[in-house]
Amino acid sequence: MIRLLITTGRGPAECRIAAAHTLAAMACEAEAAGLAFDAVTGPDPDGHGPFSAIALISGAGDETFAKSWAGSIQWICESPVRPLHKRKNWFIGVMELPAALTQPAPLDPGEVRFEAFRAGGPGGQHQNKTESAVRAVHVPSGLAAVTRDGRSQHRNKAIALERLATLLKLSSDLAAISEQRDVHANHDRLVRGNPIRRFKGKSFAPV
């Protein structure tokens, strides 16, 4: 299981838009690779995107996936919120976090709502015939974890609960992690380096 911190370094709204686009691109790429992907996001004061987020990736090939994203991400685009602004290059940082030192606390079952649905994606026709996939929703926070990897709904419920507990812990850790000085120092170094990925335009198309 890999934890990736996406940080704007307290950048402007354009950087937060880039962070939101990056999370979406990560999720699509992880799904295509058959990886489990979840994310928690920090404050989003105006709906443009979060100042920071943590993505949780697990499955075969998660280390390769993480390495392909860790570094500076460049978005080349005229500002969608400040039309007269001359700057067209926006940067965010992606860095791998060390493994968590403590295990997440058990969830109160009464605070979790389960939703079953038909699993899509890889797995063949059998996977689509049964509602084995499970979405676990933590009602107080609104956080949700989706699991479709297990062979039964019962197994997917157990996996979803574990992932949801991990997400709740990440959510509580995110503010403290984002305030650490070394995180911002790493972000500054990433911005000055060559971007590991570049995107262009409002559609956030890879360059």
Secondary structure, 3 states (H helix, E strand, C coil): CEEEEEECCCCCHHHHHHHHHHHHHHHHHHHHCCCEEEEEECCCCCCCCCCEEEEEEECCCHHHHHHHHCEEEEEECCCCCCCCCCCCEEEEEEEEECCCCCCCCCCCHHHEEEEEECCCCCCHHHHHHCCCEEEEEECCCCCEEEECCCCCHHHHHHHHHHHHHHHHHHHHHHHHHHHCHHHHHHHHHHHHCCCCEEEECCCCEEC
